[in-house]
Amino acid sequence: MQVGSCGICCDACGLGGNLCSGCMPGSDPSASKKVKFLKSINALFPVLDCAVKKENSLLFKKL
């Protein structure tokens, strides 16, 4: 089981497939674009937003 930098288990995420190709580390240059896109579709992920603001390089954690 993987937990993305968004804070949600990838297996349980409803955005998988068409809307989301997975999370990237908060330090990735495209991460801020991802946060803006997710906000534009009213999908708020405060953990990913925080990772981007702090430029956290953690991608995912296996539980």
PDBQT receptor file of N, H, CA, C and O in Angstrom, charges set to zero:
ATOM      1  N   MET A   1       0.850  -1.165   0.000  1.00  0.00    +0.000 N 
ATOM      2  CA  MET A   1       0.000   0.000   0.000  1.00  0.00    +0.000 C 
ATOM      3  C   MET A   1       0.897   1.230   0.000  1.00  0.00    +0.000 C 
ATOM      4  O   MET A   1       1.827   1.317   0.801  1.00  0.00    +0.000 OA
ATOM      5  N   GLN A   2       0.627   2.181  -0.891  1.00  0.00    +0.000 N 
ATOM      6  H   GLN A   2      -0.128   2.110  -1.542  1.00  0.00    +0.000 HD
ATOM      7  CA  GLN A   2       1.394   3.411  -0.973  1.00  0.00    +0.000 C 
ATOM      8  C   GLN A   2       0.533   4.592  -0.554  1.00  0.00    +0.000 C 
ATOM      9  O   GLN A   2      -0.651   4.661  -0.884  1.00  0.00    +0.000 OA
ATOM     10  N   VAL A   3       1.135   5.508   0.167  1.00  0.00    +0.000 N 
ATOM     11  H   VAL A   3       2.097   5.452   0.435  1.00  0.00    +0.000 HD
ATOM     12  CA  VAL A   3       0.477   6.762   0.521  1.00  0.00    +0.000 C 
ATOM     13  C   VAL A   3       1.237   7.860  -0.190  1.00  0.00    +0.000 C 
ATOM     14  O   VAL A   3       2.421   8.070   0.075  1.00  0.00    +0.000 OA
ATOM     15  N   GLY A   4       0.569   8.562  -1.090  1.00  0.00    +0.000 N 
ATOM     16  H   GLY A   4      -0.392   8.392  -1.304  1.00  0.00    +0.000 HD
ATOM     17  CA  GLY A   4       1.216   9.618  -1.854  1.00  0.00    +0.000 C 
ATOM     18  C   GLY A   4       1.508  10.840  -1.011  1.00  0.00    +0.000 C 
ATOM     19  O   GLY A   4       1.053  10.948   0.128  1.00  0.00    +0.000 OA
ATOM     20  N   SER A   5       2.275  11.767  -1.583  1.00  0.00    +0.000 N 
ATOM     21  H   SER A   5       2.644  11.679  -2.508  1.00  0.00    +0.000 HD
ATOM     22  CA  SER A   5       2.581  12.999  -0.864  1.00  0.00    +0.000 C 
ATOM     23  C   SER A   5       1.334  13.850  -0.652  1.00  0.00    +0.000 C 
ATOM     24  O   SER A   5       1.372  14.835   0.086  1.00  0.00    +0.000 OA
ATOM     25  N   CYS A   6       0.226  13.476  -1.297  1.00  0.00    +0.000 N 
ATOM     26  H   CYS A   6       0.195  12.676  -1.896  1.00  0.00    +0.000 HD
ATOM     27  CA  CYS A   6      -1.051  14.155  -1.072  1.00  0.00    +0.000 C 
ATOM     28  C   CYS A   6      -1.656  13.741   0.262  1.00  0.00    +0.000 C 
ATOM     29  O   CYS A   6      -2.547  14.417   0.777  1.00  0.00    +0.000 OA
ATOM     30  N   GLY A   7      -1.174  12.622   0.830  1.00  0.00    +0.000 N 
ATOM     31  H   GLY A   7      -0.450  12.073   0.412  1.00  0.00    +0.000 HD
ATOM     32  CA  GLY A   7      -1.677  12.134   2.109  1.00  0.00    +0.000 C 
ATOM     33  C   GLY A   7      -2.740  11.060   1.986  1.00  0.00    +0.000 C 
ATOM     34  O   GLY A   7      -3.274  10.599   2.995  1.00  0.00    +0.000 OA
ATOM     35  N   ILE A   8      -3.055  10.657   0.767  1.00  0.00    +0.000 N 
ATOM     36  H   ILE A   8      -2.622  11.031  -0.053  1.00  0.00    +0.000 HD
ATOM     37  CA  ILE A   8      -4.112   9.667   0.530  1.00  0.00    +0.000 C 
ATOM     38  C   ILE A   8      -3.498   8.391  -0.038  1.00  0.00    +0.000 C 
ATOM     39  O   ILE A   8      -2.572   8.439  -0.847  1.00  0.00    +0.000 OA
ATOM     40  N   CYS A   9      -4.024   7.262   0.394  1.00  0.00    +0.000 N 
ATOM     41  H   CYS A   9      -4.777   7.222   1.051  1.00  0.00    +0.000 HD
ATOM     42  CA  CYS A   9      -3.587   5.975  -0.135  1.00  0.00    +0.000 C 
ATOM     43  C   CYS A   9      -3.919   5.917  -1.626  1.00  0.00    +0.000 C 
ATOM     44  O   CYS A   9      -5.069   6.123  -2.013  1.00  0.00    +0.000 OA
ATOM     45  N   CYS A  10      -2.931   5.642  -2.450  1.00  0.00    +0.000 N 
ATOM     46  H   CYS A  10      -1.997   5.475  -2.135  1.00  0.00    +0.000 HD
ATOM     47  CA  CYS A  10      -3.123   5.613  -3.906  1.00  0.00    +0.000 C 
ATOM     48  C   CYS A  10      -4.209   4.618  -4.320  1.00  0.00    +0.000 C 
ATOM     49  O   CYS A  10      -4.944   4.866  -5.276  1.00  0.00    +0.000 OA
ATOM     50  N   ASP A  11      -4.314   3.500  -3.608  1.00  0.00    +0.000 N 
ATOM     51  H   ASP A  11      -3.718   3.299  -2.831  1.00  0.00    +0.000 HD
ATOM     52  CA  ASP A  11      -5.322   2.494  -3.934  1.00  0.00    +0.000 C 
ATOM     53  C   ASP A  11      -6.742   2.983  -3.667  1.00  0.00    +0.000 C 
ATOM     54  O   ASP A  11      -7.687   2.517  -4.302  1.00  0.00    +0.000 OA
ATOM     55  N   ALA A  12      -6.897   3.917  -2.734  1.00  0.00    +0.000 N 
ATOM     56  H   ALA A  12      -6.129   4.296  -2.218  1.00  0.00    +0.000 HD
ATOM     57  CA  ALA A  12      -8.221   4.382  -2.346  1.00  0.00    +0.000 C 
ATOM     58  C   ALA A  12      -8.610   5.706  -3.001  1.00  0.00    +0.000 C 
ATOM     59  O   ALA A  12      -9.742   6.163  -2.843  1.00  0.00    +0.000 OA
ATOM     60  N   CYS A  13      -7.689   6.321  -3.730  1.00  0.00    +0.000 N 
ATOM     61  H   CYS A  13      -6.770   5.949  -3.858  1.00  0.00    +0.000 HD
ATOM     62  CA  CYS A  13      -7.939   7.639  -4.311  1.00  0.00    +0.000 C 
ATOM     63  C   CYS A  13      -8.930   7.554  -5.469  1.00  0.00    +0.000 C 
ATOM     64  O   CYS A  13      -8.788   6.709  -6.353  1.00  0.00    +0.000 OA
ATOM     65  N   GLY A  14      -9.918   8.418  -5.460  1.00  0.00    +0.000 N 
ATOM     66  H   GLY A  14     -10.033   9.105  -4.742  1.00  0.00    +0.000 HD
ATOM     67  CA  GLY A  14     -10.928   8.454  -6.515  1.00  0.00    +0.000 C 
ATOM     68  C   GLY A  14     -10.479   9.171  -7.769  1.00  0.00    +0.000 C 
ATOM     69  O   GLY A  14     -11.175   9.120  -8.783  1.00  0.00    +0.000 OA
ATOM     70  N   LEU A  15      -9.328   9.842  -7.731  1.00  0.00    +0.000 N 
ATOM     71  H   LEU A  15      -8.763   9.883  -6.907  1.00  0.00    +0.000 HD
ATOM     72  CA  LEU A  15      -8.846  10.582  -8.904  1.00  0.00    +0.000 C 
ATOM     73  C   LEU A  15      -7.918   9.763  -9.787  1.00  0.00    +0.000 C 
ATOM     74  O   LEU A  15      -7.513  10.228 -10.853  1.00  0.00    +0.000 OA
ATOM     75  N   GLY A  16      -7.578   8.566  -9.366  1.00  0.00    +0.000 N 
ATOM     76  H   GLY A  16      -7.907   8.189  -8.501  1.00  0.00    +0.000 HD
ATOM     77  CA  GLY A  16      -6.651   7.733 -10.128  1.00  0.00    +0.000 C 
ATOM     78  C   GLY A  16      -7.134   7.472 -11.541  1.00  0.00    +0.000 C 
ATOM     79  O   GLY A  16      -8.336   7.405 -11.798  1.00  0.00    +0.000 OA
ATOM     80  N   GLY A  17      -6.194   7.326 -12.446  1.00  0.00    +0.000 N 
ATOM     81  H   GLY A  17      -5.218   7.380 -12.238  1.00  0.00    +0.000 HD
ATOM     82  CA  GLY A  17      -6.551   7.020 -13.836  1.00  0.00    +0.000 C 
ATOM     83  C   GLY A  17      -6.693   8.256 -14.691  1.00  0.00    +0.000 C 
ATOM     84  O   GLY A  17      -5.694   8.789 -15.173  1.00  0.00    +0.000 OA
ATOM     85  N   ASN A  18      -7.924   8.729 -14.893  1.00  0.00    +0.000 N 
ATOM     86  H   ASN A  18      -8.735   8.296 -14.502  1.00  0.00    +0.000 HD
ATOM     87  CA  ASN A  18      -8.180   9.826 -15.825  1.00  0.00    +0.000 C 
ATOM     88  C   ASN A  18      -7.726  11.196 -15.330  1.00  0.00    +0.000 C 
ATOM     89  O   ASN A  18      -7.104  11.945 -16.083  1.00  0.00    +0.000 OA
ATOM     90  N   LEU A  19      -8.025  11.535 -14.079  1.00  0.00    +0.000 N 
ATOM     91  H   LEU A  19      -8.530  10.927 -13.467  1.00  0.00    +0.000 HD
ATOM     92  CA  LEU A  19      -7.723  12.876 -13.577  1.00  0.00    +0.000 C 
ATOM     93  C   LEU A  19      -6.359  13.006 -12.946  1.00  0.00    +0.000 C 
ATOM     94  O   LEU A  19      -5.809  14.106 -12.889  1.00  0.00    +0.000 OA
ATOM     95  N   CYS A  20      -5.805  11.921 -12.476  1.00  0.00    +0.000 N 
ATOM     96  H   CYS A  20      -6.251  11.028 -12.522  1.00  0.00    +0.000 HD
ATOM     97  CA  CYS A  20      -4.546  11.998 -11.738  1.00  0.00    +0.000 C 
ATOM     98  C   CYS A  20      -3.647  10.841 -12.140  1.00  0.00    +0.000 C 
ATOM     99  O   CYS A  20      -4.063   9.683 -12.176  1.00  0.00    +0.000 OA
ATOM    100  N   SER A  21      -2.411  11.186 -12.439  1.00  0.00    +0.000 N 
ATOM    101  H   SER A  21      -2.073  12.126 -12.409  1.00  0.00    +0.000 HD
ATOM    102  CA  SER A  21      -1.447  10.140 -12.792  1.00  0.00    +0.000 C 
ATOM    103  C   SER A  21      -0.555   9.793 -11.609  1.00  0.00    +0.000 C 
ATOM    104  O   SER A  21       0.423   9.061 -11.760  1.00  0.00    +0.000 OA
ATOM    105  N   GLY A  22      -0.888  10.314 -10.438  1.00  0.00    +0.000 N 
ATOM    106  H   GLY A  22      -1.682  10.909 -10.316  1.00  0.00    +0.000 HD
ATOM    107  CA  GLY A  22      -0.110  10.047  -9.238  1.00  0.00    +0.000 C 
ATOM    108  C   GLY A  22       0.578  11.301  -8.740  1.00  0.00    +0.000 C 
ATOM    109  O   GLY A  22       0.731  12.278  -9.473  1.00  0.00    +0.000 OA
ATOM    110  N   CYS A  23       0.983  11.260  -7.504  1.00  0.00    +0.000 N 
ATOM    111  H   CYS A  23       0.858  10.466  -6.909  1.00  0.00    +0.000 HD
ATOM    112  CA  CYS A  23       1.635  12.413  -6.892  1.00  0.00    +0.000 C 
ATOM    113  C   CYS A  23       3.130  12.377  -7.141  1.00  0.00    +0.000 C 
ATOM    114  O   CYS A  23       3.738  11.322  -7.319  1.00  0.00    +0.000 OA
ATOM    115  N   MET A  24       3.690  13.557  -7.148  1.00  0.00    +0.000 N 
ATOM    116  H   MET A  24       3.196  14.415  -7.004  1.00  0.00    +0.000 HD
ATOM    117  CA  MET A  24       5.133  13.698  -7.245  1.00  0.00    +0.000 C 
ATOM    118  C   MET A  24       5.620  14.356  -5.965  1.00  0.00    +0.000 C 
ATOM    119  O   MET A  24       4.808  14.879  -5.202  1.00  0.00    +0.000 OA
ATOM    120  N   PRO A  25       6.932  14.345  -5.705  1.00  0.00    +0.000 N 
ATOM    121  CA  PRO A  25       7.427  15.001  -4.498  1.00  0.00    +0.000 C 
ATOM    122  C   PRO A  25       7.097  16.494  -4.518  1.00  0.00    +0.000 C 
ATOM    123  O   PRO A  25       6.975  17.097  -5.584  1.00  0.00    +0.000 OA
ATOM    124  N   GLY A  26       6.958  17.068  -3.359  1.00  0.00    +0.000 N 
ATOM    125  H   GLY A  26       7.057  16.579  -2.493  1.00  0.00    +0.000 HD
ATOM    126  CA  GLY A  26       6.669  18.498  -3.267  1.00  0.00    +0.000 C 
ATOM    127  C   GLY A  26       7.781  19.357  -3.840  1.00  0.00    +0.000 C 
ATOM    128  O   GLY A  26       7.544  20.515  -4.183  1.00  0.00    +0.000 OA
ATOM    129  N   SER A  27       8.984  18.821  -3.952  1.00  0.00    +0.000 N 
ATOM    130  H   SER A  27       9.176  17.880  -3.673  1.00  0.00    +0.000 HD
ATOM    131  CA  SER A  27      10.120  19.564  -4.497  1.00  0.00    +0.000 C 
ATOM    132  C   SER A  27      10.164  19.529  -6.028  1.00  0.00    +0.000 C 
ATOM    133  O   SER A  27      10.964  20.237  -6.641  1.00  0.00    +0.000 OA
ATOM    134  N   ASP A  28       9.312  18.711  -6.643  1.00  0.00    +0.000 N 
ATOM    135  H   ASP A  28       8.663  18.137  -6.146  1.00  0.00    +0.000 HD
ATOM    136  CA  ASP A  28       9.265  18.608  -8.109  1.00  0.00    +0.000 C 
ATOM    137  C   ASP A  28       8.690  19.909  -8.684  1.00  0.00    +0.000 C 
ATOM    138  O   ASP A  28       7.686  20.407  -8.173  1.00  0.00    +0.000 OA
ATOM    139  N   PRO A  29       9.303  20.470  -9.736  1.00  0.00    +0.000 N 
ATOM    140  CA  PRO A  29       8.807  21.724 -10.318  1.00  0.00    +0.000 C 
ATOM    141  C   PRO A  29       7.353  21.656 -10.797  1.00  0.00    +0.000 C 
ATOM    142  O   PRO A  29       6.663  22.676 -10.793  1.00  0.00    +0.000 OA
ATOM    143  N   SER A  30       6.881  20.493 -11.205  1.00  0.00    +0.000 N 
ATOM    144  H   SER A  30       7.441  19.665 -11.208  1.00  0.00    +0.000 HD
ATOM    145  CA  SER A  30       5.500  20.382 -11.691  1.00  0.00    +0.000 C 
ATOM    146  C   SER A  30       4.491  20.187 -10.554  1.00  0.00    +0.000 C 
ATOM    147  O   SER A  30       3.285  20.181 -10.802  1.00  0.00    +0.000 OA
ATOM    148  N   ALA A  31       4.960  20.028  -9.321  1.00  0.00    +0.000 N 
ATOM    149  H   ALA A  31       5.939  20.033  -9.120  1.00  0.00    +0.000 HD
ATOM    150  CA  ALA A  31       4.051  19.790  -8.193  1.00  0.00    +0.000 C 
ATOM    151  C   ALA A  31       3.134  20.980  -7.941  1.00  0.00    +0.000 C 
ATOM    152  O   ALA A  31       1.958  20.791  -7.631  1.00  0.00    +0.000 OA
ATOM    153  N   SER A  32       3.645  22.198  -8.066  1.00  0.00    +0.000 N 
ATOM    154  H   SER A  32       4.601  22.352  -8.317  1.00  0.00    +0.000 HD
ATOM    155  CA  SER A  32       2.797  23.368  -7.826  1.00  0.00    +0.000 C 
ATOM    156  C   SER A  32       1.703  23.477  -8.891  1.00  0.00    +0.000 C 
ATOM    157  O   SER A  32       0.593  23.921  -8.597  1.00  0.00    +0.000 OA
ATOM    158  N   LYS A  33       2.016  23.071 -10.128  1.00  0.00    +0.000 N 
ATOM    159  H   LYS A  33       2.918  22.710 -10.366  1.00  0.00    +0.000 HD
ATOM    160  CA  LYS A  33       0.995  23.052 -11.190  1.00  0.00    +0.000 C 
ATOM    161  C   LYS A  33      -0.091  22.035 -10.851  1.00  0.00    +0.000 C 
ATOM    162  O   LYS A  33      -1.276  22.269 -11.089  1.00  0.00    +0.000 OA
ATOM    163  N   LYS A  34       0.334  20.904 -10.292  1.00  0.00    +0.000 N 
ATOM    164  H   LYS A  34       1.297  20.714 -10.098  1.00  0.00    +0.000 HD
ATOM    165  CA  LYS A  34      -0.625  19.861  -9.914  1.00  0.00    +0.000 C 
ATOM    166  C   LYS A  34      -1.581  20.376  -8.839  1.00  0.00    +0.000 C 
ATOM    167  O   LYS A  34      -2.788  20.145  -8.908  1.00  0.00    +0.000 OA
ATOM    168  N   VAL A  35      -1.024  21.081  -7.837  1.00  0.00    +0.000 N 
ATOM    169  H   VAL A  35      -0.044  21.269  -7.781  1.00  0.00    +0.000 HD
ATOM    170  CA  VAL A  35      -1.861  21.637  -6.772  1.00  0.00    +0.000 C 
ATOM    171  C   VAL A  35      -2.866  22.630  -7.356  1.00  0.00    +0.000 C 
ATOM    172  O   VAL A  35      -4.041  22.614  -6.989  1.00  0.00    +0.000 OA
ATOM    173  N   LYS A  36      -2.413  23.483  -8.254  1.00  0.00    +0.000 N 
ATOM    174  H   LYS A  36      -1.459  23.496  -8.552  1.00  0.00    +0.000 HD
ATOM    175  CA  LYS A  36      -3.323  24.463  -8.891  1.00  0.00    +0.000 C 
ATOM    176  C   LYS A  36      -4.424  23.748  -9.670  1.00  0.00    +0.000 C 
ATOM    177  O   LYS A  36      -5.590  24.138  -9.602  1.00  0.00    +0.000 OA
ATOM    178  N   PHE A  37      -4.052  22.695 -10.416  1.00  0.00    +0.000 N 
ATOM    179  H   PHE A  37      -3.105  22.378 -10.472  1.00  0.00    +0.000 HD
ATOM    180  CA  PHE A  37      -5.052  21.934 -11.171  1.00  0.00    +0.000 C 
ATOM    181  C   PHE A  37      -6.067  21.297 -10.235  1.00  0.00    +0.000 C 
ATOM    182  O   PHE A  37      -7.273  21.389 -10.465  1.00  0.00    +0.000 OA
ATOM    183  N   LEU A  38      -5.583  20.653  -9.184  1.00  0.00    +0.000 N 
ATOM    184  H   LEU A  38      -4.604  20.579  -8.998  1.00  0.00    +0.000 HD
ATOM    185  CA  LEU A  38      -6.489  19.989  -8.252  1.00  0.00    +0.000 C 
ATOM    186  C   LEU A  38      -7.440  20.990  -7.596  1.00  0.00    +0.000 C 
ATOM    187  O   LEU A  38      -8.618  20.690  -7.401  1.00  0.00    +0.000 OA
ATOM    188  N   LYS A  39      -6.935  22.176  -7.254  1.00  0.00    +0.000 N 
ATOM    189  H   LYS A  39      -5.978  22.419  -7.412  1.00  0.00    +0.000 HD
ATOM    190  CA  LYS A  39      -7.800  23.212  -6.676  1.00  0.00    +0.000 C 
ATOM    191  C   LYS A  39      -8.837  23.666  -7.689  1.00  0.00    +0.000 C 
ATOM    192  O   LYS A  39      -9.969  23.976  -7.319  1.00  0.00    +0.000 OA
ATOM    193  N   SER A  40      -8.460  23.708  -8.975  1.00  0.00    +0.000 N 
ATOM    194  H   SER A  40      -7.540  23.456  -9.275  1.00  0.00    +0.000 HD
ATOM    195  CA  SER A  40      -9.392  24.164 -10.013  1.00  0.00    +0.000 C 
ATOM    196  C   SER A  40     -10.564  23.205 -10.197  1.00  0.00    +0.000 C 
ATOM    197  O   SER A  40     -11.630  23.618 -10.653  1.00  0.00    +0.000 OA
ATOM    198  N   ILE A  41     -10.384  21.933  -9.849  1.00  0.00    +0.000 N 
ATOM    199  H   ILE A  41      -9.518  21.597  -9.478  1.00  0.00    +0.000 HD
ATOM    200  CA  ILE A  41     -11.488  20.970  -9.946  1.00  0.00    +0.000 C 
ATOM    201  C   ILE A  41     -12.099  20.698  -8.574  1.00  0.00    +0.000 C 
ATOM    202  O   ILE A  41     -12.834  19.731  -8.377  1.00  0.00    +0.000 OA
ATOM    203  N   ASN A  42     -11.768  21.589  -7.628  1.00  0.00    +0.000 N 
ATOM    204  H   ASN A  42     -11.171  22.375  -7.788  1.00  0.00    +0.000 HD
ATOM    205  CA  ASN A  42     -12.308  21.525  -6.266  1.00  0.00    +0.000 C 
ATOM    206  C   ASN A  42     -11.897  20.252  -5.524  1.00  0.00    +0.000 C 
ATOM    207  O   ASN A  42     -12.645  19.725  -4.700  1.00  0.00    +0.000 OA
ATOM    208  N   ALA A  43     -10.702  19.778  -5.833  1.00  0.00    +0.000 N 
ATOM    209  H   ALA A  43     -10.094  20.206  -6.502  1.00  0.00    +0.000 HD
ATOM    210  CA  ALA A  43     -10.128  18.624  -5.129  1.00  0.00    +0.000 C 
ATOM    211  C   ALA A  43      -8.983  19.154  -4.281  1.00  0.00    +0.000 C 
ATOM    212  O   ALA A  43      -7.894  19.416  -4.791  1.00  0.00    +0.000 OA
ATOM    213  N   LEU A  44      -9.227  19.310  -3.000  1.00  0.00    +0.000 N 
ATOM    214  H   LEU A  44     -10.112  19.097  -2.585  1.00  0.00    +0.000 HD
ATOM    215  CA  LEU A  44      -8.246  19.916  -2.112  1.00  0.00    +0.000 C 
ATOM    216  C   LEU A  44      -7.424  18.843  -1.407  1.00  0.00    +0.000 C 
ATOM    217  O   LEU A  44      -7.977  17.926  -0.800  1.00  0.00    +0.000 OA
ATOM    218  N   PHE A  45      -6.117  18.962  -1.489  1.00  0.00    +0.000 N 
ATOM    219  H   PHE A  45      -5.668  19.707  -1.982  1.00  0.00    +0.000 HD
ATOM    220  CA  PHE A  45      -5.192  18.034  -0.854  1.00  0.00    +0.000 C 
ATOM    221  C   PHE A  45      -4.210  18.845  -0.021  1.00  0.00    +0.000 C 
ATOM    222  O   PHE A  45      -3.122  19.169  -0.498  1.00  0.00    +0.000 OA
ATOM    223  N   PRO A  46      -4.571  19.181   1.215  1.00  0.00    +0.000 N 
ATOM    224  CA  PRO A  46      -3.719  20.048   2.032  1.00  0.00    +0.000 C 
ATOM    225  C   PRO A  46      -2.332  19.476   2.316  1.00  0.00    +0.000 C 
ATOM    226  O   PRO A  46      -1.382  20.239   2.494  1.00  0.00    +0.000 OA
ATOM    227  N   VAL A  47      -2.197  18.159   2.361  1.00  0.00    +0.000 N 
ATOM    228  H   VAL A  47      -2.968  17.540   2.217  1.00  0.00    +0.000 HD
ATOM    229  CA  VAL A  47      -0.880  17.569   2.628  1.00  0.00    +0.000 C 
ATOM    230  C   VAL A  47       0.038  17.791   1.429  1.00  0.00    +0.000 C 
ATOM    231  O   VAL A  47       1.206  18.137   1.605  1.00  0.00    +0.000 OA
ATOM    232  N   LEU A  48      -0.471  17.599   0.217  1.00  0.00    +0.000 N 
ATOM    233  H   LEU A  48      -1.420  17.318   0.074  1.00  0.00    +0.000 HD
ATOM    234  CA  LEU A  48       0.322  17.861  -0.990  1.00  0.00    +0.000 C 
ATOM    235  C   LEU A  48       0.647  19.345  -1.080  1.00  0.00    +0.000 C 
ATOM    236  O   LEU A  48       1.772  19.709  -1.423  1.00  0.00    +0.000 OA
ATOM    237  N   ASP A  49      -0.319  20.208  -0.779  1.00  0.00    +0.000 N 
ATOM    238  H   ASP A  49      -1.233  19.913  -0.501  1.00  0.00    +0.000 HD
ATOM    239  CA  ASP A  49      -0.099  21.653  -0.790  1.00  0.00    +0.000 C 
ATOM    240  C   ASP A  49       1.026  22.021   0.178  1.00  0.00    +0.000 C 
ATOM    241  O   ASP A  49       1.890  22.832  -0.157  1.00  0.00    +0.000 OA
ATOM    242  N   CYS A  50       1.020  21.441   1.356  1.00  0.00    +0.000 N 
ATOM    243  H   CYS A  50       0.318  20.783   1.628  1.00  0.00    +0.000 HD
ATOM    244  CA  CYS A  50       2.063  21.689   2.355  1.00  0.00    +0.000 C 
ATOM    245  C   CYS A  50       3.414  21.176   1.856  1.00  0.00    +0.000 C 
ATOM    246  O   CYS A  50       4.432  21.845   2.033  1.00  0.00    +0.000 OA
ATOM    247  N   ALA A  51       3.431  19.994   1.233  1.00  0.00    +0.000 N 
ATOM    248  H   ALA A  51       2.604  19.451   1.089  1.00  0.00    +0.000 HD
ATOM    249  CA  ALA A  51       4.675  19.428   0.709  1.00  0.00    +0.000 C 
ATOM    250  C   ALA A  51       5.278  20.336  -0.355  1.00  0.00    +0.000 C 
ATOM    251  O   ALA A  51       6.498  20.481  -0.438  1.00  0.00    +0.000 OA
ATOM    252  N   VAL A  52       4.416  20.950  -1.172  1.00  0.00    +0.000 N 
ATOM    253  H   VAL A  52       3.425  20.833  -1.105  1.00  0.00    +0.000 HD
ATOM    254  CA  VAL A  52       4.890  21.870  -2.207  1.00  0.00    +0.000 C 
ATOM    255  C   VAL A  52       5.452  23.134  -1.553  1.00  0.00    +0.000 C 
ATOM    256  O   VAL A  52       6.529  23.601  -1.923  1.00  0.00    +0.000 OA
ATOM    257  N   LYS A  53       4.723  23.686  -0.585  1.00  0.00    +0.000 N 
ATOM    258  H   LYS A  53       3.848  23.307  -0.285  1.00  0.00    +0.000 HD
ATOM    259  CA  LYS A  53       5.175  24.913   0.073  1.00  0.00    +0.000 C 
ATOM    260  C   LYS A  53       6.499  24.716   0.800  1.00  0.00    +0.000 C 
ATOM    261  O   LYS A  53       7.329  25.624   0.839  1.00  0.00    +0.000 OA
ATOM    262  N   LYS A  54       6.701  23.530   1.377  1.00  0.00    +0.000 N 
ATOM    263  H   LYS A  54       6.027  22.792   1.346  1.00  0.00    +0.000 HD
ATOM    264  CA  LYS A  54       7.939  23.244   2.109  1.00  0.00    +0.000 C 
ATOM    265  C   LYS A  54       8.988  22.559   1.238  1.00  0.00    +0.000 C 
ATOM    266  O   LYS A  54      10.082  22.244   1.706  1.00  0.00    +0.000 OA
ATOM    267  N   GLU A  55       8.647  22.329  -0.040  1.00  0.00    +0.000 N 
ATOM    268  H   GLU A  55       7.758  22.585  -0.420  1.00  0.00    +0.000 HD
ATOM    269  CA  GLU A  55       9.521  21.637  -0.988  1.00  0.00    +0.000 C 
ATOM    270  C   GLU A  55      10.013  20.303  -0.424  1.00  0.00    +0.000 C 
ATOM    271  O   GLU A  55      11.194  19.966  -0.517  1.00  0.00    +0.000 OA
ATOM    272  N   ASN A  56       9.084  19.561   0.156  1.00  0.00    +0.000 N 
ATOM    273  H   ASN A  56       8.125  19.835   0.232  1.00  0.00    +0.000 HD
ATOM    274  CA  ASN A  56       9.376  18.255   0.738  1.00  0.00    +0.000 C 
ATOM    275  C   ASN A  56       9.610  17.253  -0.386  1.00  0.00    +0.000 C 
ATOM    276  O   ASN A  56       8.791  17.140  -1.297  1.00  0.00    +0.000 OA
ATOM    277  N   SER A  57      10.702  16.539  -0.329  1.00  0.00    +0.000 N 
ATOM    278  H   SER A  57      11.368  16.631   0.411  1.00  0.00    +0.000 HD
ATOM    279  CA  SER A  57      11.036  15.601  -1.394  1.00  0.00    +0.000 C 
ATOM    280  C   SER A  57      10.434  14.212  -1.190  1.00  0.00    +0.000 C 
ATOM    281  O   SER A  57      10.660  13.326  -2.013  1.00  0.00    +0.000 OA
ATOM    282  N   LEU A  58       9.678  14.001  -0.122  1.00  0.00    +0.000 N 
ATOM    283  H   LEU A  58       9.494  14.721   0.547  1.00  0.00    +0.000 HD
ATOM    284  CA  LEU A  58       9.067  12.697   0.131  1.00  0.00    +0.000 C 
ATOM    285  C   LEU A  58       8.011  12.413  -0.934  1.00  0.00    +0.000 C 
ATOM    286  O   LEU A  58       7.067  13.185  -1.098  1.00  0.00    +0.000 OA
ATOM    287  N   LEU A  59       8.171  11.316  -1.648  1.00  0.00    +0.000 N 
ATOM    288  H   LEU A  59       8.938  10.688  -1.514  1.00  0.00    +0.000 HD
ATOM    289  CA  LEU A  59       7.222  10.960  -2.699  1.00  0.00    +0.000 C 
ATOM    290  C   LEU A  59       6.092  10.111  -2.153  1.00  0.00    +0.000 C 
ATOM    291  O   LEU A  59       4.925  10.471  -2.308  1.00  0.00    +0.000 OA
ATOM    292  N   PHE A  60       6.405   9.013  -1.528  1.00  0.00    +0.000 N 
ATOM    293  H   PHE A  60       7.353   8.722  -1.402  1.00  0.00    +0.000 HD
ATOM    294  CA  PHE A  60       5.370   8.166  -0.943  1.00  0.00    +0.000 C 
ATOM    295  C   PHE A  60       5.980   7.329   0.153  1.00  0.00    +0.000 C 
ATOM    296  O   PHE A  60       7.197   7.241   0.313  1.00  0.00    +0.000 OA
ATOM    297  N   LYS A  61       5.101   6.730   0.886  1.00  0.00    +0.000 N 
ATOM    298  H   LYS A  61       4.112   6.801   0.755  1.00  0.00    +0.000 HD
ATOM    299  CA  LYS A  61       5.519   5.893   2.008  1.00  0.00    +0.000 C 
ATOM    300  C   LYS A  61       4.793   4.574   1.881  1.00  0.00    +0.000 C 
ATOM    301  O   LYS A  61       3.574   4.551   1.706  1.00  0.00    +0.000 OA
ATOM    302  N   LYS A  62       5.521   3.477   1.965  1.00  0.00    +0.000 N 
ATOM    303  H   LYS A  62       6.511   3.496   2.107  1.00  0.00    +0.000 HD
ATOM    304  CA  LYS A  62       4.881   2.156   1.957  1.00  0.00    +0.000 C 
ATOM    305  C   LYS A  62       4.527   1.802   3.374  1.00  0.00    +0.000 C 
ATOM    306  O   LYS A  62       5.360   1.898   4.276  1.00  0.00    +0.000 OA
ATOM    307  N   LEU A  63       3.290   1.390   3.576  1.00  0.00    +0.000 N 
ATOM    308  H   LEU A  63       2.613   1.311   2.843  1.00  0.00    +0.000 HD
ATOM    309  CA  LEU A  63       2.821   0.991   4.897  1.00  0.00    +0.000 C 
ATOM    310  C   LEU A  63       2.815  -0.504   5.035  1.00  0.00    +0.000 C 
ATOM    311  O   LEU A  63       2.448  -1.026   6.088  1.00  0.00    +0.000 OA
TER     312      LEU A  63
